[in-house]
Amino acid sequence: MAQWTSAVGAAQLARLLTSQQDRPAGPGTRRPPAYRALADGIRLLVLEGRVPVAARLPAERELALAVSVSRTTVAAAYEALRTEGFLESRRGAGSWTAVPAGNPLPARGLEPLPPEALGSVIDLGCASLPAPEPWLTHAVRGALEDLPPYAHTHGDYPAGLPALRAMIAERYTARGIPTMPEQIMVTTGAMGAIDAICHLFAGRGERIAVESPSYANILQLMRAAGARLVPVAMGEGLTGWDLDRWRQVLREAAPRLAYVVADFHNPTGALADEDQRRRLVDGARSAGTVLVADETMSELWLEEEVGRAMPRPVSAFDPAGSTVITVGSASKAFWAGLRIGWVRAAPDIIRSLVAARAYADLGTPVLEQLAVNWLFSTGGWERAVELRREQARRNRDDLVAAVRRELPGWEFEIPSGGLTLWVRAGGLSGSRLAEAGERTGVRVPSGPRFGVDGAFEGYLRLPFTVGGPVADEAATRLAAAARLVSTGANGPTESPRTFVA
C-alpha cells in the first residue's frame, strides 16, 4: 500500500519552486548544478511545510516537462533527496516526501514553566496572558453567589449547566446563526471539546486534515488518538487558506475530519475571508468530511477596522451544524486558567458527544461554568475582552519593534489579531534556536512543533505575552541565542540575570 496521504501535481510543484526564486541569494552565492538546485528547492518546500510530508510527488517525466529540465535532472534530484532522507519511493507506488530519521518530531506541546522558574527565564512558550482583572475576581464572586441552588443537586451536568448552554446559544443567535441550547455542549476547555470530537468521529487510523502549520497541542492530541494527519499548507502571507489544496486533499485523501482555525490562526495569525469559509464548507460537505472550526481566537482582533469587518463565522455556512462543528473557549480570549470550552453542532451530534462523555470526564466544574455565565450575562465578558485586546496590541507592537531591532534578518508579517507571531529565523534552525534559548534565558517553541513530521525547521512562534522592557530583553536574549547557533557554540553560557518587569 502507498505511504502517501496527499499528492502534489507537476504544475503546482513548478509554481512553488518558481516562488522561491523571488528570495534574494546571499552575496557570492554560486549557482548549483540543475539537479542540486531542484533537490534543494523541494527540500526547502518540505521543511517550510509548503509541500506536506507524505505527499506524493509527480513522476519524473511530468515534473521534467513542468520545470523545463531533462528527465535525467529530475531523476538525479529525486535520488539526492532519497539519499538525504527527504524522499521515499516504492515500485508501483511512486515517490513521496519524508523527513530524515535524525530530525525527530517533538513529543508534545510546550508546557508552561512553573511560576518559581520565571525569575531568570522569559517564557515565550505559551500564548497566554494573565487574567484581565478585576473581571476574574468579579466573575468568581458572582459564581459563588449563584452556587447555592446547584450545591443542593448532584452536580453532574454532562452537557453543561442549562443556563450556560442557553447563554452560549443566545450569543450565536446574536451573531446571525440561530442556535438552540440543544446544539451546545460545555466542555473542559477547547482541548476537551476536540478530544471528544476526535474520539467520536475519528477512530484509530482515520485521516484528519489539518492546516500546516497548526496548533501544536491539537496535533499532539490527534496523534495520541491514533489519527493519520494529512497536512494542508496555508496560503501565502496572512491570507488564510489555499482552497485549491484543500479541494485536492478533501477529494483524494477523503479525511473523516478536518480541523481549521479561521480566525487569527495559531501560529500564523492568518484570517480566512468569507469566500474561503464558504468554499471550504462546500468542499467538506461534498467530501463527507466533518469540519471542526476552532473559534478560540475569534474575538481577539487587534485593529478596530478589522473588528468592524470580521467575516461571518464558519458555522454561518452550515447553521444546522451537521457538517461544521464549532469549538469555542474562554481560555484564550479571557484567561487560560478558566478551563471552559463549548461545542456547537447539530442536536444529534451533541447527544452522541454527551453520551460518550460518560466514559471520559463526566462533566465540567460547576463553579467555573457559573463564572463564565456571570461574565456573559452581565456584560463583563465584553469589557474583559477589550482589556485583553489592548494588552495584546501593546505587547505585539513592542515585540515586533524589539525583534526588528535585534534581529533584522528575521522575517514575519504582523497579524491583525490573535496572540502569535510566526517568524522565519533567518535561515537558522528553529530547534537549535530553542535549545540555545534555554541557555540564554528565553524559552521559545520551534517551528517543527506546529508541523506534521518535522516541517518548519526554520521557524519560531513568538507570542504576544510580554511587552515593554521584557519584550526588549526577550529579543536581546533571542539575538544571543542566534549568535550561538550561527557560530556553532556548544559550551555553557553565563547564567541569565533575574529579570523583573
Backbone hydrogen bonds, N-H to C=O, Kabsch-Sander energy under -0.5 kcal/mol:
donor,donor_aa,acceptor,acceptor_aa,energy
5,T,54,A,-2.7
6,S,54,A,-1.1
8,V,56,R,-2.8
9,G,7,A,-0.5
13,L,9,G,-2.6
14,A,10,A,-2.3
15,R,11,A,-2.0
16,L,12,Q,-2.1
17,L,13,L,-2.4
18,T,14,A,-2.2
19,S,15,R,-2.0
20,Q,16,L,-0.9
20,Q,17,L,-0.5
21,Q,17,L,-0.5
21,Q,18,T,-1.3
22,D,19,S,-1.0
23,R,20,Q,-1.6
29,T,26,G,-1.7
37,A,33,P,-2.7
38,L,34,A,-2.2
39,A,35,Y,-2.6
40,D,36,R,-3.0
41,G,37,A,-2.1
42,I,38,L,-2.3
43,R,39,A,-2.6
44,L,40,D,-2.4
45,L,41,G,-1.9
46,V,42,I,-2.0
47,L,43,R,-2.5
48,E,44,L,-2.2
49,G,46,V,-1.2
50,R,45,L,-1.5
51,V,45,L,-1.8
54,A,97,T,-1.7
55,A,52,P,-1.0
56,R,6,S,-3.5
57,L,95,S,-2.7
63,L,59,A,-2.4
64,A,60,E,-2.4
65,L,61,R,-1.9
66,A,62,E,-1.9
67,V,63,L,-2.3
68,S,64,A,-0.7
69,V,64,A,-1.9
74,V,70,S,-1.6
75,A,71,R,-2.7
76,A,72,T,-2.2
77,A,73,T,-2.2
78,Y,74,V,-2.8
79,E,75,A,-2.1
80,A,76,A,-2.2
81,L,77,A,-2.3
82,R,78,Y,-2.4
83,T,79,E,-2.4
84,E,80,A,-1.8
85,G,81,L,-0.6
85,G,82,R,-0.9
86,F,81,L,-2.6
87,L,81,L,-0.9
88,E,96,W,-2.6
90,R,94,G,-2.2
93,A,90,R,-2.3
94,G,90,R,-1.6
96,W,88,E,-2.7
97,T,55,A,-2.2
98,A,86,F,-1.7
103,N,100,P,-2.0
111,E,109,G,-0.9
117,A,114,P,-2.3
118,L,115,P,-1.5
120,S,117,A,-0.5
121,V,117,A,-0.6
122,I,441,G,-2.4
123,D,121,V,-0.7
124,L,122,I,-0.9
124,L,443,R,-2.4
128,S,126,C,-1.7
133,E,131,A,-1.8
135,W,132,P,-1.5
138,H,134,P,-2.5
139,A,135,W,-2.2
140,V,136,L,-2.4
141,R,137,T,-2.3
142,G,138,H,-2.5
143,A,139,A,-2.4
144,L,140,V,-2.2
145,E,141,R,-1.8
146,D,142,G,-1.6
147,L,143,A,-0.8
150,Y,147,L,-1.3
151,A,147,L,-1.7
152,H,148,P,-0.7
152,H,149,P,-0.6
153,T,150,Y,-1.8
157,Y,155,G,-0.7
160,G,157,Y,-1.5
165,R,161,L,-2.6
166,A,162,P,-2.3
167,M,163,A,-1.9
168,I,164,L,-2.7
169,A,165,R,-2.3
170,E,166,A,-2.2
171,R,167,M,-1.8
172,Y,168,I,-1.9
173,T,169,A,-2.4
174,A,170,E,-2.3
175,R,171,R,-0.9
175,R,172,Y,-0.6
176,G,173,T,-1.7
177,I,172,Y,-2.2
183,Q,180,M,-2.2
184,I,181,P,-1.9
185,M,343,V,-1.8
186,V,159,A,-2.1
187,T,341,G,-2.7
189,G,187,T,-1.6
192,G,188,T,-1.0
193,A,189,G,-1.5
194,I,190,A,-2.7
195,D,191,M,-2.5
196,A,192,G,-1.9
197,I,193,A,-2.1
198,C,194,I,-2.8
199,H,195,D,-2.1
200,L,196,A,-1.7
201,F,197,I,-2.6
202,A,198,C,-2.4
203,G,201,F,-0.6
205,G,226,G,-3.0
206,E,203,G,-2.5
208,I,228,R,-2.2
209,A,257,L,-2.5
210,V,230,V,-2.2
211,E,259,Y,-0.9
212,S,232,V,-2.2
214,S,450,F,-2.7
219,L,215,Y,-2.1
220,Q,216,A,-2.2
221,L,217,N,-2.1
222,M,218,I,-2.4
223,R,219,L,-2.3
224,A,220,Q,-2.7
225,A,221,L,-1.4
226,G,223,R,-1.9
227,A,222,M,-2.2
228,R,206,E,-3.2
229,L,227,A,-0.7
230,V,208,I,-2.7
232,V,210,V,-2.4
234,M,212,S,-1.8
235,G,240,G,-2.4
239,T,236,E,-1.2
242,D,233,A,-0.6
243,L,241,W,-0.9
246,W,242,D,-2.0
247,R,243,L,-2.7
248,Q,244,D,-1.9
249,V,245,R,-2.6
250,L,246,W,-2.9
251,R,247,R,-2.1
252,E,248,Q,-2.9
253,A,249,V,-2.4
254,A,249,V,-0.9
256,R,207,R,-1.8
257,L,207,R,-1.4
258,A,290,V,-2.1
259,Y,209,A,-2.8
260,V,292,V,-2.6
263,D,294,D,-0.6
264,F,262,A,-0.7
265,H,270,A,-2.8
269,G,265,H,-3.5
271,L,238,L,-1.3
272,A,262,A,-2.5
277,R,273,D,-1.9
278,R,274,E,-2.4
279,R,275,D,-2.5
280,L,276,Q,-2.3
281,V,277,R,-2.3
282,D,278,R,-2.4
283,G,279,R,-2.3
284,A,280,L,-2.6
285,R,281,V,-2.6
286,S,282,D,-2.3
287,A,283,G,-1.8
288,G,284,A,-0.9
288,G,285,R,-0.7
289,T,284,A,-2.4
290,V,256,R,-2.3
291,L,289,T,-0.5
291,L,323,T,-2.8
292,V,258,A,-3.7
292,V,290,V,-0.6
293,A,291,L,-0.7
293,A,325,I,-2.6
294,D,260,V,-2.9
294,D,292,V,-0.7
295,E,293,A,-0.7
295,E,327,V,-3.4
298,S,295,E,-1.7
300,L,297,M,-2.1
301,W,299,E,-0.5
302,L,416,S,-3.0
303,E,416,S,-0.6
307,G,303,E,-2.2
308,R,304,E,-2.0
309,A,305,E,-0.9
310,M,307,G,-0.7
316,A,313,P,-1.6
317,F,314,V,-1.7
318,D,315,S,-1.7
321,G,318,D,-1.9
325,I,291,L,-2.8
325,I,323,T,-0.6
326,T,324,V,-0.5
326,T,344,R,-2.5
327,V,293,A,-2.7
328,G,342,W,-2.2
330,A,340,I,-2.6
334,F,330,A,-1.6
335,W,330,A,-1.7
336,A,129,L,-0.5
338,L,335,W,-1.7
339,R,337,G,-1.0
340,I,338,L,-2.2
341,G,187,T,-2.4
342,W,328,G,-2.1
343,V,185,M,-2.5
344,R,326,T,-2.6
345,A,183,Q,-2.0
346,A,321,G,-2.2
349,I,346,A,-0.6
350,I,346,A,-2.3
351,R,347,P,-2.6
352,S,348,D,-1.8
353,L,349,I,-2.5
354,V,350,I,-2.7
355,A,351,R,-2.4
356,A,352,S,-2.2
357,R,353,L,-1.2
358,A,354,V,-0.6
358,A,355,A,-1.0
359,Y,356,A,-1.6
360,A,357,R,-2.3
362,L,357,R,-1.8
363,G,361,D,-2.5
364,T,157,Y,-0.5
369,Q,365,P,-1.6
370,L,366,V,-2.5
371,A,367,L,-1.8
372,V,368,E,-2.1
373,N,369,Q,-2.5
374,W,370,L,-2.2
375,L,371,A,-2.0
376,F,372,V,-2.5
377,S,373,N,-2.5
378,T,374,W,-1.6
379,G,375,L,-0.9
380,G,375,L,-0.6
381,W,375,L,-2.1
383,R,379,G,-1.5
384,A,380,G,-2.5
385,V,381,W,-2.9
386,E,382,E,-1.8
387,L,383,R,-1.5
388,R,384,A,-2.1
389,R,385,V,-2.6
390,E,386,E,-2.2
391,Q,387,L,-2.3
392,A,388,R,-2.7
393,R,389,R,-2.8
394,R,390,E,-2.1
395,N,391,Q,-2.5
396,R,392,A,-2.8
397,D,393,R,-2.3
398,D,394,R,-2.4
399,L,395,N,-2.9
400,V,396,R,-2.8
401,A,397,D,-2.1
402,A,398,D,-2.2
403,V,399,L,-2.7
404,R,400,V,-2.4
405,R,401,A,-1.7
406,E,402,A,-2.5
407,L,403,V,-2.9
410,W,407,L,-2.0
411,E,424,R,-2.3
418,G,300,L,-2.4
421,L,462,L,-2.6
423,V,421,L,-0.6
423,V,460,L,-2.7
424,R,411,E,-2.9
425,A,423,V,-0.7
425,A,458,G,-2.6
426,G,424,R,-1.4
428,L,425,A,-2.1
430,G,457,E,-4.6
433,L,429,S,-2.3
434,A,430,G,-2.4
435,E,431,S,-2.0
436,A,432,R,-2.8
437,G,433,L,-2.6
438,E,434,A,-1.2
439,R,435,E,-0.6
439,R,436,A,-1.0
440,T,436,A,-1.4
441,G,437,G,-1.2
442,V,437,G,-2.7
443,R,122,I,-2.9
444,V,442,V,-0.6
447,G,459,Y,-2.8
449,R,446,S,-1.5
450,F,447,G,-2.5
451,G,448,P,-1.2
453,D,451,G,-0.6
456,F,47,L,-5.1
457,E,47,L,-0.9
459,Y,456,F,-1.5
460,L,423,V,-2.0
461,R,445,P,-1.7
462,L,421,L,-2.9
462,L,460,L,-0.5
464,F,419,L,-2.6
465,T,463,P,-1.4
470,V,467,G,-1.3
471,A,467,G,-0.7
472,D,468,G,-1.8
473,E,469,P,-2.5
474,A,470,V,-2.6
475,A,471,A,-2.2
476,T,472,D,-2.1
477,R,473,E,-2.4
478,L,474,A,-2.3
479,A,475,A,-2.4
480,A,476,T,-1.8
481,A,477,R,-2.2
482,A,478,L,-2.6
483,R,479,A,-2.0
484,L,480,A,-1.9
485,V,481,A,-2.2
486,S,482,A,-2.7
487,T,483,R,-2.1
488,G,484,L,-0.9
489,A,484,L,-1.7
499,F,119,G,-2.4
500,V,498,T,-0.5
